[in-house]
Amino acid sequence: MRALALHWLAATAALSLLGACAGQPSAPAATAAAPADPLLASEAQRRGYAVGYNTGTRVQLMKAYLSLPDFDQAVDDAWQNRLPRLNAEERDRASSEVASRARAGLAPAQDDLAARFSYAIGLDVGANLKPVQERLDEPSLRAGIEDGVQQRPPRLDQAAREQALAPLVAELHARRAQTLHDSEVRAETFLAANARRPGVITTASGLQYEVLKQGRGRLPSADSRITVHYTGSLADGQVFDDSRGRGQPASFILGKTLKGFVEGVELMPVGSRYRLVLPPALAYGDRGAPPKIDPNEVLVFDVELIATE
């Protein structure tokens, strides 16, 4: 359930360009690029290769579960605005399976898990890079990713990669700062208006909730396994997760979800239905959860607590 519990592997792979450019470890036996390399002739090619190589060294940590053709296809689908080959639920399931197997120390299963997982993280990477798509050469990006994943000596050493990316990183820092400021203002405006609505209660943490139906059952704790129906949406009403739409309640450990979700559901006796409004600090903060949830988004959950164990 992506909106409530980011899997650590998928979160690692969902790279922002700034994350991909910063503080990369030295590659083995780094070799300066040959001037005649056709993939490094232009600034766009050098930028593309640098971003690709830095990204490849990150996702190399999951090499056992990585299928480069599926990863590349997903990046291209994101860049070309194609309908994803896997829906959100299928991508979440692939990430969950890989996370479970990795934590248990199990080898990759002999099925299509690597293909599904690679497509899922490739779609996230593509979405993160899409804002600068026109500034990057795609074949050079792909070559960089492959070199990084395979731990080959880079065609551009670290100093050259930093030089190629410096103007773009500076631009993105400025753009991100403005985006964060604008999103903070939008969140504060929405929360202030919502707090004035009749029936809305604001807690000390900033969580806002509204009782739609008050139950009489047990109260859950953070350690409880709960069964709920919920709809998660952004402040503008756009739905990003919906158990009702799937026709099946969700069951999970409450404490493994978002801080504001935990606080709100702990107030609900079984049988209750609440509307929870999470300020960014109690949700995904300034990181967001791309591609569905931008930085500093207010999240709204319509939650019905069916059972707690």
Secondary structure, DSSP 8 states (H G I E B T S, - for coil): -TTT---HHHHHHS--HHHHHSS----TT-----TT-GGGSSHHHHHHHHHHHHHHHHHGGGGGG--HHHHHHHHHHHHTT---SS-HHHHHHHHHHHHHHHHTT----SSSHHHHHHHHHHHHHHHHHGGGGGGS-HHHHHHHHHHHHTT---SS-HHHHHHHHHHHHHHHHHHHHHHHHHHHHHHHHHHHHHHTSTTEEE-TTS-EEEEEE---S----TT-EEEEEEEEEETTS-EEEEHHHHTS-EEEEGGGS-HHHHHHHTT--TT-EEEEEE-GGGTTTTT-BTTTB-TT--EEEEEEEEEE-
